[in-house]
């Protein structure tokens, strides 16, 4: 394997970056490689102390931190003002806004929601990936964000994957690469830092790394032909950063129980040495179960990841934990556990990215709540209409007959029944027998039943519901509102639609397909066994 120092073409730091590194204390340098979550929706005293005393380099928002456009814009402005007052570079203001099921800013709070990546994949159009990314970036930039933890570059070829699924563009590596690079181009051309994830690939796992440590057992040839393809394309397209996965890859590093996030063979030898990538390498969140259950609580995980080659260490909220991590990293650098040169290299990449995107100082355009809602929503809805996939309609139930008596059964508050003006029942995701009996009674009144399923593989009650209705020949339309793989678990389905998500753009789009306003012209971007 090539030596990373001999093959990597490192971009030398500019004089501004080098001067800044030279003037920083060890404590400031450690703070710059930390990107942290927070509690609440305001700059509370504990949060303020966390940022100023640790010289934190970035902040991540979760849905709990978001109230409204005005609240987000105000808080982002206050955060950058605080960084400037503290003598620190501008913060990475980060959000995990993928679209689809991973959405932190929702329409019921005044934002625009977008189709997820598998929905974009179903349109088959790379320009749609670019348009969605540009629209998302424009909204986030106006609010003061400068980094989005997207796109997902995982190739989802495992129907049982519990955590990626519709977050992926699909199961074809080349198509994922094409759509992923278009998405990156759209986002970064607008001025937003994009982070491709989850390297080396989270698409073929059956375990959720938020809970425990998955393993991808494939040999190197398979990884090269599938998992690596989108990441290599993204690196060649100059994606600003890559996020590592909390997964073991024995073909790359055979150390038992060592996640890619903590592996020098992955983060340094592979990414820097073989792939010659000199952008940011960010960890996935370091308190996730995959690390905690394999002997690496957050401080130890942070030290191991930084030493292995990570440049940004991502943490959930927990101010005491942040302090503990910061203190341990400072101590480990002082004692040589982490080489000073490794920390300086990470800080160089952080500051170089901040310089490239205009963040060395906090003097950028002030955030505003005046986001371009109409334009962004138009793009969101146009792409959603192209994504809805009429997989099967042997019973010729779509479009609905104008006089059809309908019963819509939803496994969540999706609003489809309201859009169709239909009788609606909301049931548990794992539908109960009593609910099935009630649905059957209403269905016998000569109704066409529309069932909005959601991850039927993990909810056998949904399977029982469909089987019960089919057994008495009730006309039934299945709408897979999350995983298109639901059809694998449902028998004798004659009309099946995939929406790849249940957020407003996708529910509105499937309603348009059902009523005949548009055809379900999307194509499945995954292979269904």
C-alpha positions as CSV (number, residue, x, y, z in Angstrom):
1,X,0.0,0.0,0.0
2,X,1.5,3.4,-0.9
3,X,2.8,5.6,1.8
4,X,0.4,8.5,2.4
5,X,3.2,10.9,2.8
6,X,4.8,10.0,-0.6
7,X,1.7,9.9,-2.7
8,X,-0.7,12.6,-1.4
9,X,-0.6,15.9,-3.1
10,X,-1.2,18.1,-0.1
11,X,-2.4,21.7,-0.8
12,X,0.0,24.0,1.0
13,X,-1.7,26.4,3.5
14,X,-2.1,30.0,2.4
15,X,-0.2,32.6,4.3
16,X,-3.5,33.6,6.0
17,X,-4.1,30.0,7.2
18,X,-0.5,29.4,8.2
19,X,-0.3,32.7,10.1
20,X,-3.5,31.8,12.0
21,X,-2.3,28.3,12.8
22,X,1.0,29.8,14.1
23,X,-0.8,32.2,16.4
24,X,-3.2,29.6,17.9
25,X,-2.8,28.0,21.3
26,X,-3.2,24.2,21.7
27,X,-6.6,24.7,23.3
28,X,-7.8,26.8,20.3
29,X,-6.5,24.2,17.9
30,X,-8.4,21.4,19.6
31,X,-11.5,23.5,19.7
32,X,-11.4,24.1,16.0
33,X,-11.6,20.3,15.2
34,X,-14.7,19.9,17.4
35,X,-18.2,20.3,15.9
36,X,-20.9,20.1,18.6
37,X,-24.6,19.9,19.2
38,X,-26.5,22.0,21.7
39,X,-29.7,22.1,23.8
40,X,-32.6,24.4,23.1
41,X,-33.2,27.1,20.6
42,X,-31.3,30.1,22.0
43,X,-27.7,31.0,22.9
44,X,-28.1,29.9,26.6
45,X,-25.3,30.6,29.1
46,X,-24.0,27.0,29.1
47,X,-23.9,26.9,25.3
48,X,-22.1,30.3,25.2
49,X,-19.5,29.0,27.7
50,X,-19.1,25.8,25.7
51,X,-18.3,27.8,22.6
52,X,-16.1,30.5,24.0
53,X,-14.1,28.5,26.6
54,X,-13.4,25.6,24.3
55,X,-13.0,27.8,21.1
56,X,-15.3,25.4,19.3
57,X,-15.0,25.3,15.5
58,X,-18.5,24.4,14.5
59,X,-22.1,23.8,15.7
60,X,-24.7,21.4,14.4
61,X,-28.5,21.9,14.5
62,X,-31.0,19.0,15.0
63,X,-34.7,19.3,14.7
64,X,-35.1,20.1,18.4
65,X,-33.0,23.3,17.8
66,X,-35.3,24.6,15.1
67,X,-38.4,26.7,15.7
68,X,-38.9,29.1,12.8
69,X,-36.9,30.9,10.1
70,X,-36.6,34.0,12.2
71,X,-35.3,32.0,15.3
72,X,-32.7,30.2,13.2
73,X,-31.5,33.3,11.4
74,X,-31.2,35.2,14.7
75,X,-29.4,32.4,16.5
76,X,-26.9,31.9,13.6
77,X,-26.2,35.6,13.6
78,X,-25.6,35.6,17.4
79,X,-23.3,32.5,17.0
80,X,-21.0,34.1,14.5
81,X,-21.0,37.4,16.4
82,X,-19.8,35.4,19.5
83,X,-17.1,33.7,17.5
84,X,-15.8,37.1,16.3
85,X,-15.9,38.6,19.8
86,X,-13.9,35.5,21.1
87,X,-11.2,36.0,18.5
88,X,-12.0,32.7,16.7
89,X,-12.6,32.0,13.0
90,X,-16.2,31.9,11.9
91,X,-18.1,28.8,12.9
92,X,-19.1,25.9,10.7
93,X,-22.9,26.3,11.1
94,X,-24.0,22.9,10.2
95,X,-27.2,21.0,9.7
96,X,-28.2,17.5,8.7
97,X,-30.7,18.5,6.0
98,X,-30.7,15.6,3.4
99,X,-34.3,16.0,2.3
100,X,-36.8,13.1,2.7
101,X,-36.7,11.3,6.0
102,X,-33.7,13.2,7.3
103,X,-35.1,16.8,7.5
104,X,-34.5,19.2,10.4
105,X,-36.4,22.2,9.0
106,X,-40.0,21.3,8.3
107,X,-42.8,23.0,6.4
108,X,-45.0,23.2,9.5
109,X,-42.4,25.5,10.9
110,X,-42.1,27.8,7.9
111,X,-39.4,26.1,5.8
112,X,-39.5,24.1,2.5
113,X,-39.3,20.3,2.5
114,X,-37.7,18.5,-0.4
115,X,-37.8,15.0,-1.8
116,X,-35.2,12.6,-0.5
117,X,-32.3,11.2,-2.5
118,X,-34.0,8.0,-3.6
119,X,-36.9,10.0,-4.9
120,X,-34.4,12.1,-6.9
121,X,-32.9,8.8,-8.1
122,X,-36.3,7.7,-9.3
123,X,-36.5,10.6,-11.6
124,X,-33.3,9.4,-13.4
125,X,-32.3,13.0,-14.0
126,X,-29.0,14.3,-12.6
127,X,-30.2,17.9,-13.2
128,X,-32.9,17.3,-10.6
129,X,-30.2,16.4,-8.1
130,X,-28.4,19.7,-8.9
131,X,-31.7,21.8,-8.8
132,X,-32.7,20.3,-5.4
133,X,-29.3,20.9,-4.0
134,X,-29.2,24.5,-5.2
135,X,-32.6,25.2,-3.8
136,X,-31.7,23.6,-0.4
137,X,-28.4,25.5,-0.3
138,X,-30.1,28.8,-1.1
139,X,-32.5,28.4,1.8
140,X,-29.8,27.3,4.3
141,X,-27.3,30.0,3.2
142,X,-29.9,32.7,3.7
143,X,-30.5,31.5,7.2
144,X,-26.8,31.6,8.0
145,X,-25.8,27.9,7.6
146,X,-22.6,27.2,5.7
147,X,-22.3,23.3,5.9
148,X,-24.8,20.6,5.1
149,X,-24.1,16.9,6.0
150,X,-25.2,15.6,2.6
151,X,-25.2,13.9,0.1
152,X,-25.5,10.3,1.1
153,X,-23.2,8.5,-1.2
154,X,-24.0,5.0,0.0
155,X,-25.1,2.4,-2.6
156,X,-28.2,0.9,-1.0
157,X,-28.2,-2.7,-2.3
158,X,-29.5,-4.3,0.9
159,X,-33.3,-4.4,1.2
160,X,-32.9,-4.9,5.0
161,X,-30.8,-1.9,5.6
162,X,-32.4,-0.3,8.6
163,X,-30.8,3.2,8.4
164,X,-29.9,4.2,4.8
165,X,-32.7,3.0,2.5
166,X,-34.3,6.0,0.9
167,X,-31.5,8.2,2.0
168,X,-29.5,6.7,-0.9
169,X,-29.9,7.6,-4.6
170,X,-30.2,3.9,-5.4
171,X,-28.5,0.6,-5.9
172,X,-26.4,1.3,-9.0
173,X,-23.0,2.6,-8.1
174,X,-22.5,4.6,-11.3
175,X,-25.9,6.2,-11.0
176,X,-25.3,7.0,-7.3
177,X,-22.0,8.6,-8.4
178,X,-23.6,10.6,-11.2
179,X,-26.4,11.9,-9.0
180,X,-24.1,12.5,-6.0
181,X,-21.6,14.6,-7.9
182,X,-24.5,16.6,-9.5
183,X,-25.9,17.2,-6.0
184,X,-22.4,18.3,-4.7
185,X,-22.0,20.6,-7.7
186,X,-25.4,22.2,-7.0
187,X,-24.7,22.7,-3.3
188,X,-21.1,23.9,-3.5
189,X,-21.7,26.2,-6.6
190,X,-24.2,28.0,-4.4
191,X,-21.6,28.4,-1.7
192,X,-22.6,25.6,0.7
193,X,-20.1,23.1,2.1
194,X,-21.2,19.6,1.2
195,X,-20.1,16.5,3.1
196,X,-20.4,13.1,1.4
197,X,-21.2,10.2,3.6
198,X,-20.8,7.4,5.0
199,X,-17.3,6.3,3.9
200,X,-16.4,3.6,2.9
201,X,-20.1,2.8,2.4
202,X,-23.1,2.1,4.7
203,X,-25.4,0.7,1.9
204,X,-25.0,-3.0,2.5
205,X,-25.5,-3.3,6.2
206,X,-28.3,-4.9,8.2
207,X,-27.5,-3.2,11.4
208,X,-28.1,0.4,12.5
209,X,-24.8,2.0,13.5
210,X,-26.7,4.3,15.9
211,X,-27.3,1.2,18.0
212,X,-24.4,-1.3,17.4
213,X,-21.4,-1.9,15.2
214,X,-22.1,-3.3,11.7
215,X,-19.6,-5.1,9.5
216,X,-19.3,-5.0,5.7
217,X,-17.6,-8.4,4.9
218,X,-17.0,-7.9,1.2
219,X,-13.5,-8.3,-0.3
220,X,-11.5,-5.5,-1.7
221,X,-12.5,-6.1,-5.3
222,X,-16.2,-5.8,-4.4
223,X,-15.6,-2.6,-2.4
224,X,-13.8,-1.1,-5.4
225,X,-16.6,-2.0,-7.8
226,X,-19.5,-0.9,-5.6
227,X,-19.0,1.0,-2.4
228,X,-16.0,3.1,-3.4
229,X,-17.4,4.3,-6.7
230,X,-19.5,7.2,-5.6
231,X,-16.9,8.4,-3.1
232,X,-14.1,8.4,-5.6
233,X,-16.3,10.4,-8.0
234,X,-17.1,12.8,-5.2
235,X,-13.5,13.3,-4.4
236,X,-12.6,13.9,-8.0
237,X,-15.5,16.5,-8.1
238,X,-13.8,18.3,-5.2
239,X,-16.4,17.6,-2.5
240,X,-15.4,19.7,0.5
241,X,-15.6,16.8,3.0
242,X,-16.2,13.1,3.5
243,X,-17.9,11.6,6.6
244,X,-16.6,8.3,7.9
245,X,-18.8,5.4,8.9
246,X,-18.9,3.6,12.2
247,X,-18.6,0.2,10.5
248,X,-15.9,-2.4,10.3
249,X,-14.4,-3.3,6.9
250,X,-12.1,-6.4,7.5
251,X,-10.9,-6.2,3.9
252,X,-9.4,-2.8,4.7
253,X,-8.5,-3.1,8.4
254,X,-8.7,-6.6,10.0
255,X,-8.5,-5.2,13.5
256,X,-11.4,-6.8,15.4
257,X,-14.1,-4.3,16.4
258,X,-12.4,-1.3,15.0
259,X,-14.8,1.0,13.1
260,X,-13.6,2.8,10.0
261,X,-13.9,6.1,11.9
262,X,-11.1,5.0,14.2
263,X,-8.9,3.2,11.6
264,X,-5.7,4.8,10.3
265,X,-5.8,2.3,7.5
266,X,-9.1,3.8,6.3
267,X,-8.7,7.5,7.2
268,X,-5.1,7.9,6.3
269,X,-3.7,5.0,4.2
270,X,-6.9,4.6,2.0
271,X,-8.3,8.2,1.8
272,X,-5.1,10.1,1.8
273,X,-2.6,7.6,0.5
274,X,-4.5,5.6,-2.2
275,X,-7.3,8.0,-3.1
276,X,-5.1,11.1,-2.7
277,X,-7.9,13.2,-1.2
278,X,-6.9,16.3,0.8
279,X,-10.4,17.6,1.7
280,X,-12.0,17.4,5.1
281,X,-12.6,14.1,6.8
282,X,-15.3,14.3,9.4
283,X,-16.4,11.6,11.8
284,X,-20.0,10.5,12.1
285,X,-21.4,11.4,15.5
286,X,-19.1,10.1,18.2
287,X,-21.6,9.1,20.9
288,X,-23.4,6.6,18.6
289,X,-24.0,3.1,19.8
290,X,-21.6,1.5,17.3
291,X,-18.6,3.1,19.1
292,X,-20.0,3.0,22.7
293,X,-20.8,-0.7,22.5
294,X,-17.3,-1.5,21.0
295,X,-15.3,0.0,23.9
296,X,-15.0,3.6,22.7
297,X,-17.0,6.2,24.7
298,X,-16.9,9.7,23.2
299,X,-13.5,11.0,24.6
300,X,-11.6,7.8,23.7
301,X,-13.4,7.7,20.3
302,X,-12.4,11.3,19.7
303,X,-8.8,10.7,20.5
304,X,-8.6,7.6,18.3
305,X,-10.4,9.2,15.4
306,X,-8.1,12.3,15.4
307,X,-5.0,10.2,15.6
308,X,-6.3,8.0,12.8
309,X,-6.7,10.9,10.5
310,X,-10.1,12.7,11.1
311,X,-10.1,16.5,10.8
312,X,-13.5,17.2,12.3
313,X,-15.0,15.4,15.3
314,X,-18.8,15.4,15.5
315,X,-20.7,15.3,18.8
316,X,-24.2,15.4,20.0
317,X,-25.1,17.8,22.7
318,X,-23.6,17.3,26.2
319,X,-21.6,20.3,27.5
320,X,-19.8,18.3,30.2
321,X,-18.9,15.7,27.6
322,X,-17.6,18.4,25.3
323,X,-15.3,19.6,28.1
324,X,-14.1,16.1,28.9
325,X,-13.3,15.5,25.3
326,X,-11.5,18.8,24.9
327,X,-9.4,18.2,28.0
328,X,-8.5,14.7,26.9
329,X,-7.4,15.8,23.5
330,X,-5.3,18.6,24.9
331,X,-3.7,16.1,27.3
332,X,-3.1,13.5,24.6
333,X,-1.4,16.1,22.3
334,X,0.8,17.3,25.2
335,X,1.8,13.7,26.0
336,X,2.4,12.7,22.4
337,X,-0.4,10.2,22.3
338,X,-1.7,12.3,19.4
339,X,1.2,13.9,17.4
340,X,1.2,17.7,17.3
341,X,1.7,17.4,13.5
342,X,-1.5,15.4,13.2
343,X,-3.5,18.1,15.1
344,X,-1.9,20.8,13.0
345,X,-2.8,18.9,9.8
346,X,-6.4,18.7,10.9
347,X,-6.5,22.4,11.8
348,X,-5.0,23.3,8.4
349,X,-7.7,21.5,6.6
350,X,-10.4,23.0,8.8
351,X,-9.1,26.6,8.3
352,X,-8.4,26.0,4.6
353,X,-12.1,25.0,4.1
354,X,-13.2,28.0,6.1
355,X,-11.0,30.2,4.0
356,X,-12.3,28.7,0.7
357,X,-15.9,29.3,1.7
358,X,-15.3,32.8,3.2
359,X,-15.3,31.8,6.9
360,X,-11.9,32.7,8.3
361,X,-13.7,35.7,9.8
362,X,-17.3,36.1,10.9
363,X,-18.0,39.2,8.7
364,X,-20.2,37.4,6.2
365,X,-23.7,38.4,5.0
366,X,-26.0,38.5,8.0
367,X,-28.6,35.8,8.2
368,X,-32.2,36.6,7.2
369,X,-35.5,34.9,7.7
370,X,-36.5,36.1,4.2
371,X,-36.0,32.8,2.4
372,X,-37.1,32.2,-1.2
373,X,-40.0,29.9,-0.2
374,X,-42.0,30.1,-3.5
375,X,-39.1,29.3,-5.8
376,X,-37.7,26.5,-3.6
377,X,-41.2,24.9,-3.1
378,X,-41.8,25.0,-6.9
379,X,-38.6,23.0,-7.5
380,X,-39.4,20.6,-4.7
381,X,-42.9,19.9,-6.1
382,X,-41.7,19.5,-9.7
383,X,-39.2,16.9,-8.8
384,X,-41.6,15.1,-6.5
385,X,-44.1,14.7,-9.3
386,X,-41.4,13.1,-11.5
387,X,-40.4,10.7,-8.7
388,X,-43.6,8.9,-7.8
389,X,-43.4,5.4,-9.3
390,X,-46.4,3.3,-10.4
391,X,-44.6,0.0,-10.0
392,X,-47.6,-2.2,-10.7
393,X,-51.3,-1.6,-11.6
394,X,-52.6,-5.0,-12.8
395,X,-56.0,-4.1,-11.3
396,X,-56.2,-0.8,-13.2
397,X,-57.1,1.2,-10.1
398,X,-55.0,4.2,-11.0
399,X,-56.2,6.8,-11.8
400,X,-59.1,6.6,-9.3
401,X,-62.5,6.6,-10.8
402,X,-64.3,9.9,-10.0
403,X,-67.1,8.1,-8.2
404,X,-64.8,5.7,-6.2
405,X,-65.7,5.4,-2.5
406,X,-62.4,5.5,-0.7
407,X,-60.9,4.5,2.6
408,X,-57.3,5.8,3.2
409,X,-55.4,3.9,5.9
410,X,-52.3,5.8,7.1
411,X,-49.5,4.6,9.4
412,X,-48.7,8.2,10.2
413,X,-50.3,11.6,10.0
414,X,-49.4,12.0,6.3
415,X,-52.5,13.9,5.2
416,X,-53.2,11.9,2.0
417,X,-56.8,11.2,3.0
418,X,-57.4,14.9,3.4
419,X,-56.0,15.7,0.0
420,X,-58.2,13.0,-1.6
421,X,-61.3,14.0,0.4
422,X,-61.6,10.5,1.7
423,X,-62.6,8.7,4.8
424,X,-59.3,8.2,6.7
425,X,-58.1,5.9,9.5
426,X,-54.7,6.4,11.1
427,X,-53.4,3.2,12.6
428,X,-50.3,2.0,14.4
429,X,-47.2,1.3,12.3
430,X,-47.5,-2.3,13.5
431,X,-51.2,-2.4,12.8
432,X,-53.3,-4.1,15.5
433,X,-55.8,-6.8,14.9
434,X,-58.6,-4.6,16.3
435,X,-57.6,-1.9,13.8
436,X,-57.6,-4.5,11.0
437,X,-61.1,-5.6,12.0
438,X,-62.4,-2.0,11.9
439,X,-60.8,-1.4,8.5
440,X,-62.4,-4.6,7.1
441,X,-65.8,-3.6,8.3
442,X,-65.6,-0.2,6.5
443,X,-64.0,-1.8,3.4
444,X,-66.9,-4.1,3.0
445,X,-69.1,-1.1,2.2
446,X,-67.8,-1.2,-1.4
447,X,-64.7,0.9,-0.9
448,X,-61.4,1.0,-2.6
449,X,-58.8,0.9,0.2
450,X,-55.6,2.9,-0.1
451,X,-53.0,1.7,2.4
452,X,-49.9,3.9,3.1
453,X,-47.4,1.4,4.3
454,X,-44.1,2.2,6.0
455,X,-41.3,-0.3,6.4
456,X,-43.5,-3.4,6.3
457,X,-40.6,-5.6,6.9
458,X,-40.4,-4.4,10.5
459,X,-44.1,-4.1,11.0
460,X,-45.9,-7.4,10.4
461,X,-49.2,-5.9,11.3
462,X,-49.1,-4.1,8.0
463,X,-48.5,-7.4,6.2
464,X,-51.5,-8.9,8.0
465,X,-53.7,-5.9,7.1
466,X,-52.9,-6.3,3.4
467,X,-53.4,-10.1,3.5
468,X,-56.8,-9.7,5.2
469,X,-58.1,-7.3,2.6
470,X,-56.8,-9.4,-0.3
471,X,-58.4,-12.5,1.2
472,X,-61.9,-11.0,0.7
473,X,-61.1,-9.3,-2.6
474,X,-61.2,-5.7,-1.5
475,X,-59.8,-3.4,-4.2
476,X,-56.5,-2.3,-2.6
477,X,-53.8,0.2,-3.6
478,X,-50.6,0.0,-1.7
479,X,-48.5,3.1,-1.4
480,X,-45.0,2.4,0.0
481,X,-44.4,5.8,1.7
482,X,-40.9,4.9,2.8
483,X,-39.1,1.8,1.6
484,X,-39.9,0.6,-1.9
485,X,-39.0,-2.9,-0.7
486,X,-42.3,-3.2,1.1
487,X,-43.7,-5.2,-1.8
488,X,-41.3,-8.0,-1.0
489,X,-43.3,-8.7,2.2
490,X,-46.8,-8.2,0.8
491,X,-48.5,-11.0,-1.1
492,X,-50.7,-10.7,-4.1
493,X,-50.3,-7.0,-4.5
494,X,-51.9,-5.8,-7.8
495,X,-51.5,-2.1,-7.5
496,X,-48.3,-0.7,-5.9
497,X,-46.9,2.8,-5.8
498,X,-43.5,3.9,-4.4
499,X,-43.1,7.5,-3.1
500,X,-39.7,7.1,-1.3
501,X,-40.9,9.4,1.5
502,X,-44.0,10.7,3.3
503,X,-43.2,14.4,3.6
504,X,-45.5,17.0,2.0
505,X,-44.0,17.1,-1.5
506,X,-44.2,13.3,-1.9
507,X,-47.7,13.0,-0.4
508,X,-49.0,15.9,-2.6
509,X,-47.3,14.2,-5.6
510,X,-48.9,10.8,-5.0
511,X,-52.3,12.4,-4.6
512,X,-51.8,14.0,-8.0
513,X,-51.0,10.6,-9.5
514,X,-54.0,8.9,-7.9
515,X,-56.3,11.6,-9.2
516,X,-54.9,11.4,-12.7
517,X,-53.3,14.9,-12.8
518,X,-50.0,13.3,-13.7
519,X,-48.8,9.8,-14.4
520,X,-46.5,7.9,-12.0
521,X,-43.5,8.2,-14.3
522,X,-40.7,7.5,-11.8
523,X,-38.5,4.4,-12.2
524,X,-37.4,2.2,-9.3
525,X,-33.8,3.2,-8.6
526,X,-33.2,-0.1,-6.7
527,X,-33.5,-3.7,-7.6
528,X,-36.3,-5.5,-5.8
529,X,-35.6,-9.3,-5.4
